[in-house]
Amino acid sequence: MQQSKRGAENYEVAASFRRTMGGIVPTLKVIRLSDKRVIYPFRGCADMPLCEDAQSAKNFAEVYGWQLVNGDIAVPE
């Protein structure tokens, strides 16, 4: 019997950014690997904020992604 993954290793956080006419926007996708559930983005989620540069956008997305992972670990759906 294979034990299911628990903890942060059960998640994939893909953080990046995209350039828009208005500025640089973080992009994020968070997937729970054990069941392939997309944790983020989800229907009705708020837009990501504009950032000053590409690195700060990517950093914002990564930090936010791991906050979502920690929340899902604490209170899984």
Stockholm file with secondary structure:
# STOCKHOLM 1.0

chainA/1-77         MQQSKRGAENYEVAASFRRTMGGIVPTLKVIRLSDKRVIYPFRGCADMPLCEDAQSAKNFAEVYGWQLVNGDIAVPE
#=GR chainA/1-77 SS CCCCCCSGGGEEEEEEEEECSSCEEEEEEEEETTTTEEEESCTTCCCCCCBSSHHHHHHHHHHHHHHHHHHHHHSCC
#=GC SS_cons        CCCCCCSGGGEEEEEEEEECSSCEEEEEEEEETTTTEEEESCTTCCCCCCBSSHHHHHHHHHHHHHHHHHHHHHSCC
//
